[in-house]
Amino acid sequence: MLRGPAAVWAALGPLLWACGLALRGGMLYPRESPSRERKELNGLWSFRADFSENRRQGFEQQWYRTPLRESGPTLDMPVPSSFNDVGQDRQLRSFVGWVWYEREATLPQRWTQDLGTRVVLRIGSAHYYAIVWVNGVHVAEHEGGHLPFEADISKLVQSGPLASCRITIAINNTLTPHTLPPGTILYQTDTSKYPKGYFVQNINFDFFNYAGLHRPVLLYTTPTTYIDDITVSTSVDQDTGLVDYQIFVEGGEHFQLEVRLLDEEGKVVAQGTGGRGQLQVPNAHLWWPYLMHEHPAYLYSLEVRLTAQTAAGSVSDFYTLPVGIRTVAVTEHQFLINGKPFYFHGVNKHEDADIRGKGFDWPLLVKDFNLLRWLGANAFRTSHYPYAEEVMQLCDRYGIVVIDESPGVGIVLVESYSNVSLQHHLEVMEELVRRDKNHPAVVMWSVANEPTSFLKPAGYYFKTLIAHTKALDPSRPVTFVTNSNYEADLGVPYVDVICVNSYYSWYHDYGHMEVIQLQLATQFENWYKTYQKPIIQSEYGADTIAGFHQDPPLMFSEEYQKGLLEQYHLVLDQKRKEYVVGELIWNFADFMTNQWKDKSLEGESLMKN
């Protein structure tokens, strides 16, 4: 039986969820169904970077009005991918400014002739600012490089005899103090040293600022009256699983909704009607993390059927949502999943691979998950931005627990705590929660990584940001990852779990592993004594040159990495019995840094000790 704060959390969770802020506009993953089709637009697109001095030539000459090849030379660019590493042009690899993508898509005849069909263009990720045209008509703009956006293009593709559409997407990867992540542009005006108009992009994070169409671009259809969004929250009453659902419908007012919950064998275990309700599942199979149960990651299927009466007659829409029944709670010293203590034994990751950059790739993704399970990892943090939706789906299927992090990395300047920055950060959290709220693998939101949370404006900034995220989704705890001093941090008072990054004997006290145990133990004791909240060691580790050996250990040798990890584990194992609830090593595998490819950390060796 749960007691104390955990019991309060479990009891109030469904009630608070029902009172959460309503997010306008759904972001259901585009799945095929009897009423829905999808057409992927992955493959080769026409591409052109705007190398003009002001980077505005594409807008001045209106490249979107005619086929892109008519504006000048174009390249073949694979989508999804980053544009940086695909070509041989050094200028393109480090390009900052507007780039242009174009693709002609041939549509099924029914899509263009059936006015009862709604056609939607969906872009999985465009880094960083994107403007979209279809047949030269502006249809969408989006700020933020890691979350999907879409546009209803039905009227454009159903207004004439053409069975094709020309999709043009302009993307700008420039970062400012108010973007997420932030950055600054440094203009060099000394013409004796730099060409006219020379500038560089400065960033305050260590990974390469890849850009492009990083995730799938596709078209999908729904009826004109359709299921726009579904929100699910789960709880457990003894052996009965409770699934609270809320369904949002757009395009009509006269409709009926039928809901069925099916188990993995396809058997109906509960059903209901209407836009809001609760399904009760006797002897429910709970969703458990990997290695925490003999049958982890159990998923039910929530089938929703909409029947609507329109002027053209009766129409139906179908959508199936995977559902994992599980609970999450936090006490003063534990993180609980399904009422049992959970320890985050995992890694930090990056979406990063040779040539592809941050482009989505199924073989790499499956290989990563096979490595994670081989390592015995049960969790990771999406450092330092939201990962692809397909990543979250595999986490649900495999039982890999996720700390879902926003792109709030590199927030170091005072300007990045302005009201403009805060408003954008709030919007990004809304988009992230809207997209990932139904994934059982997601157990906590992280709003930022290593901000200057000791600066005076940080207190109000993170108080507001965390409160807003909790209002959006009261069912999950919220954190951010700090590397500030426990006495100076102004944001940690508002988190549910303290996530701390530390690199003892690496970024300071270089080479002196003998101080790790004392410094790490002191860190934990100071944080816990001050806040009485569970703690995750959210980053730790040491760089290594693969194959470099030295005994006695020297920095960058494999022996030094091994010894450093062993020193950390001596303290982590002790504090684990008290209030430390997780450790995420840095880093799972290689990633591109600002200046070079870091080949020091190999995923195969991280968790063996």
C-alpha positions in Angstrom: 0.0 0.0 0.0 1.3 3.5 -0.9 1.7 6.0 1.9 2.7 9.6 2.2 3.3 11.7 -0.9 3.2 8.7 -3.2 -0.3 7.9 -2.1 -1.4 11.5 -2.6 0.1 11.5 -6.0 -1.6 8.3 -7.0 -5.0 9.4 -5.7 -4.9 12.9 -7.2 -3.3 12.1 -10.5 -6.4 11.2 -12.5 -8.3 14.1 -11.0 -5.5 16.6 -11.8 -5.2 15.1 -15.3 -8.9 15.8 -15.9 -8.3 19.4 -14.9 -5.1 19.9 -16.9 -4.8 22.6 -19.5 -6.5 21.7 -22.8 -3.9 21.7 -25.6 -5.4 23.1 -28.8 -4.8 21.0 -31.9 -3.9 17.4 -31.8 -0.7 15.8 -32.8 -1.6 12.1 -33.2 1.0 10.1 -34.9 -0.2 9.4 -38.5 -1.2 5.8 -38.5 -3.0 4.0 -41.3 -6.5 2.7 -40.6 -9.7 1.9 -42.6 -10.3 5.6 -42.8 -6.8 7.0 -43.0 -4.0 6.7 -45.6 -0.4 8.0 -45.6 2.1 8.7 -48.4 5.7 9.1 -47.3 7.8 11.7 -49.1 11.2 10.4 -48.0 13.9 10.2 -50.6 15.6 12.7 -52.9 14.5 16.3 -52.7 15.9 19.3 -54.7 18.0 21.4 -52.5 19.6 24.8 -52.6 21.4 26.9 -50.0 21.1 30.7 -50.3 24.7 31.8 -50.2 23.8 35.5 -50.9 25.3 38.0 -48.5 22.0 38.7 -46.7 20.7 35.1 -47.1 17.5 36.6 -48.4 17.8 36.1 -52.2 15.3 33.2 -52.1 12.6 35.5 -50.7 13.5 38.5 -52.9 13.3 36.3 -56.0 10.4 34.2 -54.6 12.0 30.8 -55.2 8.8 29.2 -54.0 6.7 30.4 -56.9 8.3 28.2 -59.6 10.2 24.9 -59.5 13.4 25.4 -57.5 15.6 24.4 -60.4 14.6 27.5 -62.3 16.2 29.7 -59.6 19.6 28.2 -60.1 21.7 25.1 -59.6 20.2 22.5 -57.2 21.6 19.5 -55.4 20.0 16.1 -54.7 19.4 16.0 -50.9 18.2 12.9 -49.1 15.3 13.3 -46.7 15.4 12.6 -43.8 19.0 13.7 -43.1 21.0 16.7 -42.1 22.4 18.6 -45.2 25.8 19.2 -43.6 27.7 16.0 -44.2 26.1 14.7 -47.4 28.0 16.8 -49.9 31.6 17.7 -50.5 31.1 21.5 -50.2 32.9 22.8 -47.1 30.8 25.9 -47.2 27.6 23.9 -47.0 28.8 21.9 -44.0 29.1 24.9 -41.8 26.4 27.0 -43.5 24.2 29.3 -41.5 21.1 30.8 -43.0 18.3 29.8 -45.3 18.3 26.6 -47.3 15.5 25.5 -49.6 14.0 22.0 -50.2 11.5 21.0 -52.9 9.6 17.9 -53.8 6.9 17.1 -56.3 4.3 14.6 -55.0 1.8 12.7 -57.1 -1.4 12.2 -55.2 -4.0 9.4 -55.5 -6.9 10.4 -57.6 -9.4 10.0 -54.8 -7.4 12.4 -52.6 -7.8 15.2 -55.2 -11.4 14.5 -56.2 -13.2 13.4 -53.0 -14.2 16.5 -51.1 -14.9 14.3 -48.1 -11.2 13.6 -47.7 -8.9 15.8 -45.7 -5.3 15.9 -46.9 -2.6 16.9 -44.4 1.1 17.6 -44.9 3.2 16.7 -41.9 6.9 17.6 -41.3 8.5 15.5 -38.6 11.3 18.0 -37.8 12.8 21.0 -39.6 15.7 22.6 -37.9 15.3 25.4 -36.9 12.7 27.8 -38.4 10.6 26.6 -41.4 8.3 28.2 -43.9 6.2 25.9 -46.1 4.5 26.5 -49.5 2.4 24.1 -51.6 2.1 25.1 -55.3 3.5 28.5 -54.4 0.9 29.1 -51.6 2.1 29.7 -48.1 0.6 27.0 -45.8 2.6 26.9 -42.6 5.5 28.3 -40.5 7.1 26.7 -37.5 9.8 27.7 -35.0 11.7 24.9 -33.3 13.8 22.1 -34.7 12.8 18.9 -33.0 9.0 18.7 -33.0 6.4 18.0 -35.8 4.1 20.4 -37.4 1.5 20.1 -40.1 -0.9 21.9 -42.4 -4.3 21.0 -44.0 -3.7 21.3 -47.7 -7.0 19.9 -48.9 -8.3 23.0 -50.6 -5.0 23.4 -52.5 -4.9 19.9 -53.9 -8.6 19.6 -54.6 -9.1 23.0 -56.4 -8.0 22.0 -59.9 -7.2 19.3 -62.3 -3.7 18.7 -61.2 -3.0 15.3 -59.4 0.3 16.5 -58.0 1.6 19.2 -55.7 4.9 21.0 -55.4 6.1 21.3 -51.8 8.7 23.9 -51.0 10.2 24.2 -47.5 12.7 27.0 -46.5 14.7 26.3 -43.4 16.8 28.7 -41.4 19.3 27.2 -38.8 20.3 30.5 -37.3 20.2 30.5 -33.4 19.5 33.6 -31.4 19.4 34.3 -27.6 15.7 33.6 -27.8 15.7 30.3 -29.7 15.8 26.8 -28.1 18.7 26.1 -28.0 20.0 29.7 -27.9 23.0 31.1 -29.7 24.4 34.3 -31.0 25.7 35.6 -34.3 29.1 37.3 -34.2 29.8 39.7 -37.1 33.4 40.3 -38.0 33.8 43.8 -39.5 37.5 44.1 -39.8 37.9 43.7 -43.5 41.7 43.3 -43.2 41.1 40.0 -41.5 37.6 38.9 -42.7 35.7 39.0 -46.0 32.8 41.5 -46.2 29.7 40.3 -44.4 31.6 37.6 -42.5 29.9 36.1 -39.5 30.0 33.0 -37.3 27.3 31.2 -35.2 28.3 30.9 -31.6 26.6 28.3 -29.4 26.9 27.3 -25.8 26.5 23.5 -26.2 29.0 21.0 -27.3 27.2 19.1 -30.1 27.2 20.1 -33.7 24.2 22.2 -34.9 23.0 19.9 -37.6 20.2 21.3 -39.8 17.7 20.2 -42.4 14.7 17.9 -42.7 15.7 15.5 -40.0 12.6 13.3 -39.8 10.0 11.9 -42.2 7.9 14.2 -44.3 4.5 12.7 -45.3 1.0 13.3 -46.5 -1.9 11.6 -44.7 -5.7 11.7 -45.0 -8.6 11.7 -42.6 -12.4 12.3 -43.2 -13.4 15.9 -42.9 -15.0 15.1 -39.6 -12.2 13.4 -37.7 -10.5 12.3 -34.5 -8.2 15.2 -33.8 -6.6 14.1 -30.5 -6.7 11.5 -27.7 -5.4 11.9 -24.2 -4.9 8.9 -22.0 -4.0 8.7 -18.3 -3.8 5.4 -16.3 -3.9 4.4 -12.7 -4.3 1.2 -10.7 -6.9 0.2 -8.1 -5.6 -3.0 -6.5 -5.6 -5.5 -9.5 -7.8 -3.3 -11.7 -6.3 -1.0 -14.3 -8.0 2.3 -14.9 -7.7 4.0 -18.3 -9.1 7.5 -18.3 -9.5 8.9 -21.9 -10.5 12.1 -23.5 -11.2 12.3 -27.3 -11.3 15.5 -29.3 -13.2 15.7 -32.6 -12.9 18.4 -35.3 -14.9 19.1 -38.4 -18.4 18.4 -37.1 -20.8 18.5 -34.1 -23.1 15.5 -34.7 -21.1 12.3 -34.0 -20.9 9.3 -31.9 -17.7 7.8 -30.3 -17.1 4.1 -29.5 -14.1 3.0 -27.6 -12.6 -0.5 -27.1 -9.5 -1.6 -25.3 -7.9 -4.8 -26.6 -5.2 -6.9 -25.1 -2.2 -8.2 -26.9 -4.2 -11.2 -28.2 -6.8 -8.9 -29.7 -9.4 -9.7 -27.0 -11.7 -6.8 -26.0 -11.2 -6.2 -22.2 -13.2 -3.0 -21.8 -15.3 -0.7 -23.8 -17.1 2.6 -23.6 -18.8 5.5 -25.5 -18.5 9.2 -25.6 -15.7 11.7 -25.7 -14.6 11.2 -22.1 -14.7 8.2 -19.8 -12.9 5.6 -17.8 -12.2 2.0 -18.8 -11.8 -0.6 -16.0 -9.5 -3.6 -16.7 -9.7 -6.4 -14.2 -6.5 -8.3 -13.6 -4.7 -5.8 -15.7 -1.3 -6.5 -17.2 0.8 -3.5 -16.2 3.5 -1.8 -18.3 6.8 -2.5 -16.6 10.3 -1.3 -17.5 12.8 -3.6 -19.0 14.3 -6.1 -16.5 11.8 -5.0 -13.8 9.3 -7.8 -14.7 9.3 -11.1 -16.5 6.9 -9.6 -19.1 7.9 -6.0 -19.5 6.3 -3.4 -21.8 2.8 -4.8 -22.0 0.7 -2.7 -24.4 -3.0 -2.6 -24.9 -4.7 -1.1 -28.0 -7.2 1.6 -27.6 -9.5 1.5 -30.7 -11.6 4.7 -31.2 -14.3 4.8 -33.8 -16.0 8.0 -34.8 -19.3 8.0 -36.7 -20.5 11.4 -37.9 -23.5 12.7 -39.8 -22.6 15.2 -42.5 -24.4 16.8 -45.4 -22.9 14.1 -47.6 -24.1 11.3 -45.4 -22.6 9.1 -42.7 -18.7 9.0 -42.4 -16.5 7.1 -40.1 -13.0 7.6 -38.7 -10.8 5.0 -36.9 -7.7 5.5 -34.8 -5.8 3.0 -32.7 -3.5 4.1 -29.9 -1.1 1.9 -27.9 -1.7 2.1 -24.2 0.5 1.0 -21.3 -1.2 0.9 -17.9 1.3 2.1 -15.3 1.6 4.6 -12.5 4.5 7.0 -11.6 5.0 8.6 -8.3 7.8 10.4 -6.4 8.5 10.4 -2.6 11.2 12.1 -0.6 13.7 9.4 -1.5 12.2 7.1 -4.2 11.0 7.1 -7.8 8.1 4.7 -8.0 6.7 2.9 -11.1 3.6 0.8 -10.3 4.3 1.4 -6.6 7.7 -0.2 -6.7 11.1 1.7 -6.5 12.7 2.2 -9.8 16.4 2.9 -10.4 17.4 4.7 -13.7 20.3 2.6 -14.8 21.0 4.0 -18.2 22.6 6.5 -20.5 22.4 9.8 -22.2 22.0 9.7 -26.0 22.2 11.8 -29.1 20.5 11.5 -32.4 23.7 11.6 -34.4 25.4 9.3 -37.0 28.0 9.6 -39.7 26.7 11.2 -43.0 23.1 11.2 -41.8 23.7 13.8 -39.0 20.5 13.9 -37.1 18.5 12.3 -39.9 16.2 9.5 -38.8 17.4 6.0 -39.7 15.6 2.8 -38.8 18.6 0.4 -38.9 20.6 2.7 -36.6 17.6 3.0 -34.2 17.1 -0.7 -33.9 20.8 -1.3 -33.4 20.8 1.3 -30.6 18.0 -0.5 -28.9 19.7 -3.8 -29.2 22.8 -2.3 -27.7 20.8 -0.7 -24.8 19.3 -4.0 -23.9 22.6 -5.9 -24.3 24.2 -3.3 -21.9 21.4 -3.9 -19.3 20.2 -0.3 -19.6 16.6 0.4 -18.6 16.5 4.1 -19.3 17.9 7.1 -21.1 17.5 10.9 -21.3 16.8 12.5 -24.6 19.8 14.8 -24.3 19.4 17.6 -25.3 16.2 17.8 -27.3 13.1 15.6 -28.1 13.9 12.6 -30.2 11.9 11.2 -33.1 8.4 9.8 -32.4 9.5 6.4 -33.6 12.1 6.4 -30.8 9.4 6.8 -28.2 7.3 4.0 -29.8 10.2 1.6 -29.5 10.7 2.6 -25.9 7.1 1.7 -25.3 7.5 -1.6 -27.0 10.8 -2.5 -25.2 10.2 -1.1 -21.8 13.0 1.5 -21.9 12.1 4.4 -19.6 12.6 7.9 -20.9 13.3 11.3 -19.3 11.9 13.5 -22.1 14.0 16.6 -22.5 13.2 19.9 -24.3 15.8 21.6 -26.5 16.6 23.9 -23.5 20.4 23.5 -23.6 22.9 26.3 -23.6 20.6 28.7 -21.7 23.5 30.8 -20.2 23.0 34.4 -21.2 20.8 36.8 -19.3 18.9 37.6 -22.5 17.8 34.0 -22.7 15.7 34.5 -19.6 13.7 37.3 -21.1 9.9 37.2 -21.5 10.4 36.5 -25.2 12.5 33.4 -24.4 10.1 32.2 -21.7 7.1 32.5 -24.0 8.8 30.4 -26.7 10.0 27.9 -24.1 6.4 27.5 -22.8 5.2 26.9 -26.3 7.9 24.2 -26.9 6.8 22.4 -23.8 3.2 22.5 -25.0 4.3 20.9 -28.3 6.4 18.3 -26.5 3.6 17.3 -24.1 1.1 17.3 -26.9 3.2 14.9 -28.9 4.5 12.5 -26.1 1.8 12.6 -23.4 0.4 9.1 -24.2 3.7 7.2 -24.2 4.0 5.0 -21.0 7.8 4.9 -21.4 7.9 8.7 -20.8 8.0 9.1 -17.0 9.4 12.6 -16.5 9.7 15.8 -18.4 13.0 17.7 -18.3 12.7 21.4 -19.3 16.4 22.2 -19.7 20.0 21.0 -19.4 22.7 22.9 -17.5 21.3 26.4 -17.6 22.8 29.2 -15.6 20.2 28.6 -12.9 22.1 30.7 -10.4 21.3 33.9 -12.3 18.6 36.1 -10.7 16.0 35.8 -13.5 16.3 32.0 -13.4 14.1 31.6 -10.4 11.0 33.1 -11.9 11.8 31.5 -15.3 11.9 28.0 -14.0 9.2 28.4 -11.5 6.9 29.5 -14.4 8.1 26.9 -16.8 7.8 24.0 -14.4 4.4 25.1 -13.2 3.1 25.4 -16.8 4.4 21.9 -17.7 2.7 20.4 -14.6 -0.5 22.1 -15.6 -0.2 20.6 -19.1 0.4 17.1 -17.6 -0.1 16.7 -13.9 0.5 12.9 -14.2 4.3 13.1 -14.5 7.1 14.7 -12.4 9.1 17.6 -13.9 12.8 18.3 -13.6 15.7 20.1 -15.3 19.3 19.0 -15.2 21.6 21.2 -13.2 25.4 21.6 -12.8 25.1 24.6 -10.4 26.0 24.7 -6.8 23.3 23.5 -4.4 23.4 26.8 -2.5 23.1 29.0 -5.6 20.6 27.2 -7.8 17.4 29.1 -8.0 15.4 26.6 -10.1 15.8 23.3 -8.2 13.3 24.3 -5.5 10.6 23.8 -8.1 11.6 20.3 -9.5 10.2 17.0 -8.3 13.5 15.1 -8.8 17.0 16.6 -8.7 19.1 15.8 -11.7 22.8 16.6 -11.3 25.7 16.5 -13.7 29.2 16.2 -12.4 32.6 15.3 -13.8 34.9 14.9 -10.8 38.5 14.3 -11.7 37.8 15.2 -15.3 36.9 18.9 -15.8 38.7 19.8 -12.5 41.2 18.0 -10.2 42.4 16.5 -13.5 43.7 13.0 -13.1 43.1 12.8 -9.3 40.6 9.9 -9.0 41.3 9.7 -5.2 39.1 12.7 -4.6 36.0 11.4 -6.4 34.4 9.5 -3.6 34.6 12.4 -1.1 33.4 15.0 -3.6 30.6 12.9 -4.9 29.3 11.9 -1.5 29.4 15.6 -0.4 27.5 16.6 -3.5 24.7 14.1 -2.7 24.5 15.0 1.0 24.3 18.7 0.3 21.5 18.4 -2.2 19.5 16.0 -0.2 19.9 17.8 3.1 18.7 21.0 1.4 15.7 19.7 -0.5 14.8 16.2 0.6 14.1 15.1 -2.9 15.3 12.0 -4.8 18.5 12.6 -6.9 19.6 11.2 -10.2 23.3 11.4 -11.3 22.2 12.6 -14.7 25.7 12.8 -16.3 29.1 11.4 -15.4 32.0 9.8 -17.2 35.4 10.4 -18.8 36.6 10.7 -22.4 38.8 7.9 -23.7 40.9 7.3 -26.8 39.8 3.9 -27.9 42.8 1.5 -27.7 44.9 3.8 -25.6 46.2 2.0 -22.5 48.4 3.3 -19.7 49.1 1.8 -16.3 49.2 3.5 -13.9 46.1 5.1 -15.5 46.4 8.5 -17.3 43.6 10.7 -18.5 42.2 9.5 -21.9 43.4 5.9 -21.3 40.8 3.2 -21.1 42.2 2.3 -17.6 41.4 5.9 -16.4 37.8 5.7 -17.7 37.3 2.3 -16.0 38.8 3.6 -12.7 36.8 6.8 -12.7 33.5 4.9 -13.2 34.4 2.4 -10.4 35.0 5.4 -8.0 31.6 6.8 -8.9 29.9 3.4 -8.5 31.2 3.0 -5.0 29.3 6.1 -3.9 26.3 5.5 -6.2 25.8 2.0 -4.8 25.8 3.4 -1.2 23.5 6.3 -1.9 21.2 4.2 -3.9 20.0 2.6 -0.7 19.1 6.1 0.6 17.9 8.7 -1.9 19.8 8.4 -5.2 17.4 6.9 -7.8 19.4 6.8 -10.9 22.6 7.2 -13.0 22.9 8.1 -16.6 26.4 7.8 -18.0 27.7 10.2 -20.6 27.5 9.1 -23.4 26.0 6.1 -25.0 27.9 6.5 -28.3 29.8 8.9 -30.4 28.4 12.2 -31.5 29.6 15.2 -33.5 31.0 18.0 -31.4 31.4 21.6 -32.5 34.8 21.1 -34.0 35.6 17.4 -34.4 34.2 13.9 -34.2 34.7 12.6 -30.6 35.7 8.9 -30.9 36.4 8.5 -27.2 33.3 6.8 -25.9 32.2 3.5 -27.4 28.7 2.4 -26.6 29.7 -1.3 -26.2 31.9 -0.6 -23.2 29.9 1.9 -21.1 27.8 -0.3 -18.8 30.1 -3.3 -18.2 31.3 -1.9 -14.9 
